[in-house]
Amino acid sequence: MKVQNISFCGHLNYKRVLKGDLSFNPQRTYIVNETSFFRDMGTVEYEKNYFEKNLSNKPDINIVIGGCSTGEDVWTQKMFLNDVDGVNVLGFDLSNEAIKKAEGGHYTIRNTDFFTNIYDAYADYYLAFDGENPLTQKQLKYRSLFKDFFREVKYPDMYPSKPSVLDGGERKYFVIRTEKNSVPFIQENVLRMQKFIRHGVDAFIFKNSLYHLTTYDLEHELQNIRPENELKNILNDFTDNVKAIVCKNGLFVLGAHEKDHKEPVKTILYGLLEKGGFEPAFMEDGMVTVWKKAGQSLLRFFK
């Protein structure tokens, strides 16, 4: 079975999301669209090693990515896992605008690291970097993978010479034609996964997105976590969907965004995952970023 990538995006009205209201326009609330290629790569490298070691005999390895926004995380999975046989990736997001951008396959990358310590959105600057500072071996590796999938858009009239690194010049890239149709994107919401994902998946990835459900969507209160009784209802609905779609020995990847691991979200979510038969599989930056569905939980790791 071929699976497609799905993404989820935005700070949303929980009750409307729960009802599956796709007419709700998340752009009217306070969506955070900062994203980049090759995020949380310790976690992504763990995924690849896990698939190669444990799922090499499967004809297909199906990966679904929720909250994919404009698709950078989806393409990161596709690029990094391209040499693993049988990998299918699907991305979904509640934002139709984000999905259209992801389907278009055009991306802009600033070729300066001036902002990298401030915004995650610029952490992939090295993919278009022309400066004198040497890149790390991993950055060179990821840039090589990127150039196998993307081509630079040439604007001879706009850019008679290369954009200046000091000016934070931008480079525009597009997915090469042979790869563009290999990754499907659809508009859907994460609390409906049991409805539109009919077969079990080997990995469900929901990075940097959970806090959209667990915090208020007010402009100046994005850090305000919902009341605990409301959190329990939201996270119970969320984990029910995760349990329903992830196969036994499959992975749930939460990622290393600290907002997704704040208390009391962390205690409630970790407890629900363990109750549902998931066990911690990998930690990055002191957070459990990957969970493995191992069956019924016999021993609670998190109290």
C-alpha positions in Angstrom: 0.0 0.0 0.0 1.4 3.4 -1.0 1.0 6.0 1.7 1.0 9.8 1.3 2.5 12.5 3.5 0.0 14.5 5.6 0.7 17.7 7.5 -1.0 19.7 10.3 -0.5 23.4 10.9 -1.5 26.2 13.0 -3.0 27.3 16.4 -6.5 26.0 16.1 -9.9 26.2 17.8 -9.9 22.7 19.4 -13.6 22.1 19.2 -13.8 22.9 15.5 -10.8 20.7 14.8 -12.3 17.9 16.7 -15.4 18.1 14.5 -13.2 17.9 11.5 -14.2 21.3 10.2 -11.9 21.9 7.2 -13.7 25.0 6.3 -12.2 26.7 9.3 -9.4 28.9 8.1 -6.3 28.6 10.3 -4.7 31.6 8.6 -7.2 33.7 10.6 -5.7 32.5 13.8 -2.0 32.7 14.7 -0.2 30.1 12.7 3.5 29.7 13.2 5.0 28.7 9.9 8.7 28.7 10.8 10.1 25.5 9.5 13.2 24.3 7.8 14.9 21.3 6.1 16.8 18.8 8.1 15.5 19.5 11.6 16.0 17.1 14.6 18.4 15.0 12.6 19.4 12.9 15.5 15.9 11.7 15.6 15.7 11.2 11.8 19.0 9.2 11.8 17.5 7.0 14.5 14.4 6.4 12.3 16.6 5.4 9.4 18.7 3.0 11.5 15.5 1.5 13.0 13.9 0.9 9.6 17.1 -0.7 8.2 17.5 -3.0 11.2 13.9 -3.9 11.9 11.8 -3.4 8.8 14.2 -4.4 6.0 12.0 -7.4 5.1 8.9 -5.3 4.5 8.0 -4.6 0.9 6.8 -1.1 1.9 7.7 1.3 4.8 4.8 3.8 5.1 5.4 7.1 6.8 2.7 9.7 7.5 3.7 13.3 8.5 1.2 15.5 10.2 1.5 19.2 10.6 3.8 19.3 7.7 3.2 23.0 7.0 4.8 23.8 3.6 6.5 20.4 3.3 10.2 20.9 4.5 10.0 18.0 7.0 8.3 15.8 4.4 11.1 16.3 1.9 13.7 15.9 4.6 12.3 12.4 5.3 12.2 11.6 1.5 15.7 12.8 0.9 17.3 11.2 4.0 15.5 7.8 3.5 15.8 7.7 -0.2 18.3 4.8 -0.2 16.0 2.7 2.1 14.0 0.4 -0.1 10.2 0.8 -0.2 9.8 4.0 1.7 6.5 5.8 0.9 5.9 9.3 2.5 2.6 11.2 2.8 2.1 14.6 4.3 -1.1 16.4 5.6 -1.9 19.7 7.1 -5.1 21.5 8.1 -4.0 24.6 6.2 -5.0 24.4 2.5 -2.6 27.3 1.8 0.3 25.4 3.3 -0.6 22.3 1.3 -0.7 24.2 -2.0 2.8 25.6 -1.3 4.0 22.1 -0.4 2.5 20.7 -3.7 4.2 23.6 -5.6 7.6 22.4 -4.5 9.2 25.9 -4.5 11.3 27.0 -1.5 13.3 30.1 -0.5 16.4 29.7 1.6 18.4 32.6 3.1 22.1 31.9 2.5 23.2 33.5 5.7 23.5 32.2 9.3 22.8 35.6 10.8 19.4 34.5 12.2 20.2 30.8 12.9 20.3 31.3 16.7 17.0 33.2 16.7 14.7 31.4 14.3 14.6 27.7 13.4 13.3 28.8 10.0 16.9 29.8 9.0 18.7 26.8 10.4 19.0 25.4 6.9 20.9 28.4 5.6 23.9 26.2 4.7 21.9 24.6 1.9 22.5 27.8 -0.1 25.6 29.1 1.7 28.4 30.7 -0.3 30.4 32.2 2.5 34.0 31.5 3.5 33.2 29.7 6.8 33.7 26.0 6.4 30.6 23.8 6.8 30.5 20.7 9.0 30.6 17.2 7.5 26.9 16.8 8.3 26.0 20.1 6.7 27.9 19.0 3.6 26.2 15.7 3.6 22.7 17.2 3.9 23.5 19.8 1.2 24.5 17.0 -1.1 21.2 15.2 -0.5 19.4 18.5 -1.1 21.0 19.1 -4.4 20.0 15.6 -5.6 16.3 16.6 -5.2 16.3 20.4 -5.8 17.4 22.7 -8.5 18.1 26.4 -8.1 15.8 28.9 -9.8 17.9 31.2 -12.0 17.0 34.8 -12.2 19.6 36.4 -14.5 17.8 39.7 -14.6 17.2 39.9 -10.8 20.6 38.4 -9.8 23.3 39.5 -12.3 25.7 38.1 -9.7 25.3 35.9 -6.7 23.3 37.3 -3.8 25.5 38.8 -1.1 25.9 36.6 2.0 26.2 39.8 4.1 22.9 41.0 2.8 21.2 37.8 3.7 20.6 37.0 0.1 17.9 34.5 -0.8 18.1 31.5 -3.1 15.0 29.9 -4.6 14.8 26.2 -5.3 12.3 23.8 -6.8 11.8 20.1 -6.5 13.1 18.4 -9.7 10.3 17.0 -11.9 11.2 13.3 -11.4 10.7 13.6 -7.7 7.8 16.1 -7.5 5.0 13.6 -7.9 6.6 11.0 -5.6 5.2 12.7 -2.5 1.5 13.4 -2.0 0.2 16.2 0.2 -3.4 16.4 1.4 -5.5 18.7 3.5 -6.7 16.9 6.6 -6.6 17.2 10.4 -4.8 15.1 13.0 -7.9 14.3 15.0 -9.5 12.5 12.0 -6.6 10.2 11.2 -8.7 7.1 12.0 -11.1 8.2 9.3 -8.7 8.8 6.4 -5.8 6.5 7.1 -7.2 3.1 6.4 -4.1 1.0 6.9 -1.5 0.9 9.6 1.7 3.0 9.1 5.3 2.3 10.2 5.9 5.8 11.4 3.7 8.7 12.2 5.6 12.0 12.6 4.1 15.0 14.3 7.0 17.4 15.0 6.7 20.9 16.3 2.9 20.8 16.1 1.4 19.4 19.2 1.5 22.7 21.1 -0.9 24.1 18.5 -3.6 21.9 20.2 -2.5 22.3 23.8 -2.1 26.1 24.0 -4.6 28.9 23.4 -4.7 30.4 20.0 -4.7 34.0 21.2 -2.2 36.4 19.7 -0.3 37.2 22.8 -0.9 34.0 24.8 0.6 31.3 22.7 2.5 30.0 25.7 -0.7 29.6 27.8 -1.3 25.9 28.2 -5.0 24.9 28.4 -6.6 23.8 31.7 -5.6 20.2 32.7 -9.0 18.7 32.3 -9.2 20.1 28.8 -5.7 18.9 28.1 -6.6 15.4 29.1 -9.5 15.3 26.6 -7.4 16.7 23.8 -4.5 14.4 24.4 -6.7 11.4 24.8 -8.3 12.1 21.4 -4.9 12.7 19.9 -3.3 9.5 21.3 -6.4 7.4 20.3 -5.7 8.5 16.7 -2.0 7.7 17.0 -2.7 4.3 18.5 -5.2 3.5 15.7 -2.9 4.2 12.8 0.6 3.1 14.0 1.4 -0.6 13.4 2.9 -2.8 16.1 6.7 -2.1 16.2 5.9 1.2 14.4 7.2 4.6 15.5 5.5 7.7 16.8 7.9 10.7 16.3 7.2 13.8 18.3 10.4 15.7 17.7 12.4 17.9 20.0 10.4 21.1 20.2 10.4 22.1 23.9 6.8 23.4 23.6 5.6 19.9 22.8 7.2 18.5 26.0 6.1 21.2 28.6 4.4 20.2 31.8 1.6 19.1 32.3 1.4 18.1 28.6 4.5 15.9 29.0 3.2 13.9 32.0 -0.3 13.4 30.5 0.9 12.6 27.0 3.7 10.2 28.1 1.3 8.4 30.4 -1.3 8.0 27.7 1.3 6.7 25.2 2.6 4.1 27.7 -1.0 3.1 28.6 -1.6 2.6 24.8 1.4 0.2 24.4 4.1 2.7 23.4 7.6 2.7 25.0 10.3 5.3 24.8 12.7 4.5 22.0 15.0 7.6 21.5 15.8 10.8 23.3 17.1 14.1 21.8 18.0 17.2 23.8 16.7 15.5 27.0 13.2 14.8 25.5 11.7 11.5 24.3 11.3 12.2 20.6 10.6 8.7 19.4 8.1 6.2 20.8 7.8 2.6 19.6 4.5 0.7 19.6 5.4 -2.5 21.3 2.0 -3.8 22.4 0.4 -3.7 25.8 2.5 -1.9 28.3 3.7 -4.1 31.2 5.7 -1.5 33.2 5.2 2.3 33.3 8.4 4.1 32.7 7.0 7.6 33.4 5.0 8.1 36.6 
